[in-house]
Amino acid sequence: MPYKEKQKNPVANPRKLPSYKVINWTEYNNSLRKRGALSLYFPRGDLKSQFINDLPYVEGISGQYPTYQTSYIELMYTLYRLFSWGIRQICGYFEDLWKSKGLDIKVPSFGHLSDLFEKIPVKTKQFCDKLARRLEKGEAVSLIADSTGLKFRNSREWFEEKYGRASKNKPWAKMHLSMDEDFNIHAVEITDHITSDIEMTDKLIPDPTCVDKFIADGAYYSIDGTEELLYKHGIIPVIPPPSNAVIRNKSTATWHDYIVQYIKNKGTVYAFHKKYGYGARSLVEAQISRIKRCIGTSLQTQKDESRKREGIVIGNIINLWNSFGRCVSVKTV
């Protein structure tokens, strides 16, 4: 790739890197302080009625309804993720919290809570009013996608010490996410380290009718995939083809042939980048850096299903923070 050649020999392409400055320090500083306010994460109104089902049994209907409401478990999951505590610690925290507030709210045992984390029906939420209005009006947004590795605790070291050979289990998983250009996350998926980026394309587009462009790196490129995005869903696939791509002259490779010919005519892939706004892909890398710096580089939970929900909880935390304050910087040079 051309940018890698520049890194190897920067003297051949000297260019002063731009510098930036923050222009909303007061608002941004207040938003950072607000992230630590516990009231931000709790719903308004009577907590007990929102968290606990007082009538687990209904006369004439067999079976028991869940004692703990989804909103309660999701709140515990959120603070568990934010504090990076053990699951027993988060149970103890809530027991003391309700006691100090004089509220008679039960707290599930750590074992039950672990099972609930694996089963609660969480989904990605949008807290930004501006984005919500746009989606209600049917306006389309551009989605930017990428993936990153997240570590998790396992017994790899114990296995190697006990059996004297390397463990086949990788101590990390992949987080796949899609977001718009205002840093609002629309979809999050957690998979194993083997799952490729291109396999997750469909899951990273929750509602194709509200998307006009899908911006991603070459790991998401396939001829069939880009054709489906464009001609089935009407989404422009802003994904650069491989450097050795050739024209196929087939009806099933219309977009591929057009892009390859366009790059060939212009003599550089950067013409494709500029025409379709591929430069916005750097925003998702900044978002990934933000997640790792502010929330952490590791997953807390151990079960696969729990990790999938943990990824969504992380996305909801970022969306909540994004709704009331974000750093605004401008180029100075």
C-alpha positions as CSV (number, residue, x, y, z in Angstrom):
1,M,0.0,0.0,0.0
2,P,1.3,3.5,-0.8
3,Y,1.0,4.8,2.8
4,K,3.3,1.9,4.0
5,E,5.9,3.0,1.5
6,K,5.8,6.5,3.0
7,Q,6.4,5.1,6.4
8,K,9.4,3.1,5.2
9,N,10.9,6.1,3.5
10,P,9.4,9.3,4.9
11,V,12.2,11.5,3.4
12,A,10.9,10.8,-0.1
13,N,7.5,12.3,0.8
14,P,8.2,15.0,3.5
15,R,5.1,16.4,5.0
16,K,4.6,18.2,8.2
17,L,1.9,16.6,10.3
18,P,-1.0,18.9,11.2
19,S,-1.6,20.0,14.8
20,Y,-4.9,20.5,16.5
21,K,-6.4,22.4,19.5
22,V,-9.5,21.9,21.5
23,I,-11.9,24.8,21.3
24,N,-14.6,23.7,23.9
25,W,-12.5,22.9,26.9
26,T,-15.1,24.1,29.4
27,E,-18.0,22.0,28.0
28,Y,-15.7,19.0,27.4
29,N,-14.3,19.2,31.0
30,N,-17.9,19.3,32.4
31,S,-18.9,16.3,30.3
32,L,-15.9,14.3,31.6
33,R,-17.0,15.1,35.1
34,K,-20.6,14.1,34.3
35,R,-19.5,10.6,33.3
36,G,-18.7,9.8,36.9
37,A,-22.2,10.8,38.2
38,L,-24.1,7.7,39.3
39,S,-27.4,9.4,38.6
40,L,-26.5,9.4,34.9
41,Y,-26.8,5.6,34.7
42,F,-29.9,5.1,36.9
43,P,-33.4,5.6,35.4
44,R,-35.8,8.2,36.8
45,G,-38.8,7.4,38.9
46,D,-39.5,4.6,41.4
47,L,-36.5,2.2,41.1
48,K,-38.1,-0.8,42.8
49,S,-41.0,-0.9,40.4
50,Q,-38.7,-0.7,37.5
51,F,-36.2,-3.2,38.8
52,I,-38.2,-5.9,40.7
53,N,-41.2,-7.9,39.7
54,D,-43.4,-8.1,42.8
55,L,-45.8,-10.6,41.3
56,P,-43.6,-13.4,40.0
57,Y,-46.7,-15.7,40.1
58,V,-50.0,-15.0,38.4
59,E,-53.1,-16.9,39.4
60,G,-54.2,-19.3,36.7
61,I,-50.9,-19.2,34.8
62,S,-48.3,-21.9,35.5
63,G,-44.7,-21.0,35.9
64,Q,-42.8,-18.0,37.4
65,Y,-42.0,-14.7,35.9
66,P,-38.5,-13.3,36.3
67,T,-37.9,-11.6,39.6
68,Y,-35.4,-9.2,38.3
69,Q,-36.3,-6.9,35.4
70,T,-34.0,-6.5,32.4
71,S,-33.3,-2.8,33.2
72,Y,-32.0,-3.8,36.6
73,I,-29.6,-6.4,35.3
74,E,-28.5,-4.1,32.5
75,L,-27.7,-1.4,35.1
76,M,-25.6,-3.9,37.1
77,Y,-23.9,-5.0,33.9
78,T,-23.1,-1.3,33.1
79,L,-21.5,-0.5,36.4
80,Y,-19.8,-3.9,36.5
81,R,-18.2,-3.0,33.2
82,L,-17.3,0.6,34.2
83,F,-15.8,-0.3,37.6
84,S,-14.0,-3.4,36.3
85,W,-14.8,-5.1,39.5
86,G,-15.4,-8.8,40.2
87,I,-19.0,-10.0,40.0
88,R,-19.1,-10.6,43.8
89,Q,-17.9,-7.0,44.4
90,I,-20.7,-5.6,42.2
91,C,-23.3,-7.6,44.2
92,G,-21.9,-6.2,47.4
93,Y,-21.9,-2.7,46.0
94,F,-25.6,-2.8,45.2
95,E,-26.5,-4.4,48.5
96,D,-24.8,-1.6,50.3
97,L,-26.2,1.1,47.9
98,W,-29.8,0.0,48.5
99,K,-29.3,-0.2,52.2
100,S,-27.8,3.3,52.4
101,K,-30.7,4.7,50.5
102,G,-33.3,2.8,52.5
103,L,-34.7,0.9,49.6
104,D,-35.9,-2.7,49.8
105,I,-34.5,-4.0,46.6
106,K,-33.2,-7.5,46.3
107,V,-29.8,-8.2,44.8
108,P,-29.2,-11.5,42.9
109,S,-26.5,-13.8,44.1
110,F,-23.3,-13.7,42.0
111,G,-24.0,-17.1,40.4
112,H,-27.5,-16.1,39.4
113,L,-26.2,-12.7,38.2
114,S,-23.7,-14.5,36.0
115,D,-26.5,-16.6,34.4
116,L,-28.6,-13.4,33.9
117,F,-25.7,-11.6,32.2
118,E,-25.7,-14.5,29.7
119,K,-29.4,-14.2,28.8
120,I,-30.6,-10.6,29.1
121,P,-32.0,-9.2,25.8
122,V,-29.8,-6.1,25.5
123,K,-29.6,-4.1,22.3
124,T,-27.7,-1.0,21.1
125,K,-29.4,2.2,22.2
126,Q,-29.2,5.7,20.7
127,F,-29.2,8.5,23.3
128,C,-28.4,11.4,20.9
129,D,-31.6,13.4,20.3
130,K,-30.2,14.8,17.0
131,L,-29.6,11.3,15.6
132,A,-32.9,10.0,16.8
133,R,-34.7,12.8,15.0
134,R,-32.8,12.1,11.8
135,L,-33.6,8.4,11.9
136,E,-37.3,9.2,12.6
137,K,-37.4,11.4,9.5
138,G,-35.9,8.5,7.5
139,E,-32.6,10.3,6.8
140,A,-29.8,8.0,6.0
141,V,-26.4,8.0,7.8
142,S,-23.0,6.7,6.7
143,L,-21.7,3.8,8.7
144,I,-18.0,3.3,9.4
145,A,-16.8,-0.2,10.4
146,D,-13.7,-1.8,11.9
147,S,-12.6,-4.4,14.4
148,T,-10.1,-4.7,17.2
149,G,-8.8,-7.3,19.6
150,L,-9.8,-7.3,23.3
151,K,-8.1,-9.5,25.9
152,F,-10.0,-11.7,28.4
153,R,-8.9,-13.8,31.4
154,N,-8.3,-17.5,30.8
155,S,-6.2,-20.3,32.1
156,R,-3.6,-20.3,29.3
157,E,-0.6,-19.8,31.6
158,W,-1.9,-22.6,33.9
159,F,-2.3,-24.9,30.9
160,E,1.2,-24.3,29.6
161,E,2.7,-24.8,33.1
162,K,0.8,-28.0,33.8
163,Y,1.1,-29.7,30.4
164,G,4.3,-28.2,29.1
165,R,2.9,-27.2,25.8
166,A,1.3,-24.1,24.3
167,S,-2.5,-23.7,24.7
168,K,-4.5,-23.5,21.5
169,N,-6.9,-21.0,23.1
170,K,-6.1,-17.5,22.1
171,P,-6.3,-15.0,25.1
172,W,-8.2,-12.4,23.1
173,A,-11.5,-11.9,21.2
174,K,-12.5,-9.5,18.4
175,M,-14.9,-6.6,18.8
176,H,-16.6,-5.5,15.5
177,L,-18.4,-2.2,15.6
178,S,-20.1,0.2,13.2
179,M,-20.6,3.9,13.9
180,D,-21.6,7.1,12.2
181,E,-19.5,10.1,11.6
182,D,-20.7,11.7,14.9
183,F,-19.3,8.7,16.9
184,N,-22.7,7.1,17.7
185,I,-22.3,3.4,17.7
186,H,-25.0,1.5,15.8
187,A,-23.9,-2.2,16.2
188,V,-21.4,-4.1,18.2
189,E,-20.5,-7.8,17.9
190,I,-18.0,-9.9,19.8
191,T,-16.5,-12.9,18.1
192,D,-13.5,-15.3,18.5
193,H,-10.2,-14.3,16.9
194,I,-10.8,-16.5,13.9
195,T,-13.9,-14.8,12.6
196,S,-13.0,-12.5,9.7
197,D,-14.2,-9.0,9.3
198,I,-16.1,-9.7,6.1
199,E,-18.3,-12.3,7.8
200,M,-19.7,-9.6,10.1
201,T,-20.7,-7.0,7.4
202,D,-24.4,-7.8,7.5
203,K,-24.6,-7.7,11.3
204,L,-22.9,-4.3,11.4
205,I,-25.7,-2.8,9.3
206,P,-28.8,-3.2,11.6
207,D,-31.1,-1.3,9.3
208,P,-30.0,-1.1,5.6
209,T,-32.8,1.4,4.8
210,C,-31.2,4.0,7.0
211,V,-27.7,3.7,5.6
212,D,-26.3,5.5,2.4
213,K,-22.6,4.5,2.6
214,F,-20.6,1.7,4.3
215,I,-17.0,2.7,4.9
216,A,-14.5,0.1,5.8
217,D,-11.0,-1.1,5.1
218,G,-10.0,-3.8,2.6
219,A,-10.6,-6.6,5.1
220,Y,-14.4,-6.1,4.3
221,Y,-14.0,-6.3,0.6
222,S,-15.4,-9.0,-1.7
223,I,-16.9,-8.7,-5.1
224,D,-20.2,-10.4,-4.1
225,G,-20.4,-8.4,-0.9
226,T,-20.0,-5.0,-2.5
227,E,-22.5,-6.0,-5.3
228,E,-25.1,-7.0,-2.7
229,L,-24.6,-3.8,-0.7
230,L,-25.1,-1.6,-3.7
231,Y,-27.7,-3.3,-5.8
232,K,-29.7,-5.1,-3.1
233,H,-29.7,-2.5,-0.3
234,G,-28.7,0.7,-2.2
235,I,-25.7,1.3,0.1
236,I,-22.5,2.6,-1.6
237,P,-19.7,0.3,-0.5
238,V,-16.7,2.6,0.2
239,I,-14.2,-0.3,0.5
240,P,-11.0,-0.2,-1.5
241,P,-10.3,-3.2,-3.7
242,P,-7.0,-5.2,-3.4
243,S,-4.0,-3.5,-5.0
244,N,-3.8,-6.4,-7.5
245,A,-7.5,-6.3,-8.5
246,V,-8.3,-6.7,-12.2
247,I,-11.4,-6.0,-14.3
248,R,-13.6,-9.1,-14.5
249,N,-16.0,-8.0,-17.3
250,K,-18.9,-9.8,-15.7
251,S,-22.4,-8.7,-14.9
252,T,-21.9,-9.9,-11.3
253,A,-18.9,-7.6,-10.8
254,T,-20.2,-4.2,-12.1
255,W,-19.2,-2.1,-9.1
256,H,-15.8,-3.9,-8.8
257,D,-15.0,-3.2,-12.5
258,Y,-16.1,0.4,-12.2
259,I,-13.9,1.1,-9.1
260,V,-10.8,-0.8,-10.5
261,Q,-11.1,1.1,-13.8
262,Y,-11.6,4.4,-12.0
263,I,-8.4,3.9,-9.9
264,K,-6.6,2.8,-13.0
265,N,-7.6,5.9,-14.9
266,K,-6.6,8.2,-12.0
267,G,-3.4,6.4,-11.4
268,T,-3.9,6.2,-7.6
269,V,-6.2,4.7,-5.0
270,Y,-6.3,8.1,-3.3
271,A,-8.6,9.4,-6.0
272,F,-11.1,6.8,-4.9
273,H,-10.6,7.7,-1.2
274,K,-11.3,11.4,-2.0
275,K,-14.3,10.9,-4.2
276,Y,-16.2,8.7,-1.8
277,G,-15.0,10.0,1.6
278,Y,-12.9,7.1,2.6
279,G,-10.9,9.4,4.9
280,A,-13.7,9.2,7.5
281,R,-12.6,5.7,8.3
282,S,-10.0,7.2,10.6
283,L,-12.8,8.2,12.9
284,V,-13.6,4.6,13.8
285,E,-9.9,4.0,14.8
286,A,-10.2,7.0,17.1
287,Q,-13.4,5.5,18.6
288,I,-11.6,2.2,19.2
289,S,-8.7,4.1,20.9
290,R,-11.3,5.9,23.0
291,I,-12.9,2.6,24.1
292,K,-9.6,1.1,25.2
293,R,-8.4,4.2,27.0
294,C,-11.7,5.1,28.8
295,I,-13.3,1.7,29.4
296,G,-10.5,-0.9,29.1
297,T,-8.6,-3.3,26.8
298,S,-10.1,-6.4,28.3
299,L,-13.5,-8.2,28.5
300,Q,-14.7,-8.9,32.0
301,T,-17.0,-11.8,31.4
302,Q,-16.0,-15.4,30.7
303,K,-18.9,-16.9,28.8
304,D,-19.3,-16.4,25.0
305,E,-22.9,-15.2,25.2
306,S,-22.0,-12.9,28.1
307,R,-19.2,-11.3,26.1
308,K,-21.5,-10.6,23.2
309,R,-23.8,-8.7,25.6
310,E,-20.8,-7.0,27.2
311,G,-19.9,-5.6,23.8
312,I,-23.3,-4.0,23.5
313,V,-23.1,-2.6,27.0
314,I,-19.8,-1.0,26.1
315,G,-21.4,0.5,23.0
316,N,-24.3,1.9,25.0
317,I,-21.9,3.5,27.5
318,I,-20.1,5.3,24.7
319,N,-23.4,6.4,23.1
320,L,-24.5,7.8,26.5
321,W,-21.3,9.7,27.0
322,N,-21.5,11.0,23.4
323,S,-25.0,12.4,23.9
324,F,-24.0,15.1,26.3
325,G,-20.4,16.1,25.5
326,R,-17.7,15.5,23.0
327,C,-14.3,17.1,22.3
328,V,-14.3,19.6,19.5
329,S,-10.9,20.2,17.9
330,V,-9.7,22.2,14.9
331,K,-6.6,22.1,12.8
332,T,-4.2,24.9,13.7
333,V,-1.7,24.5,10.9
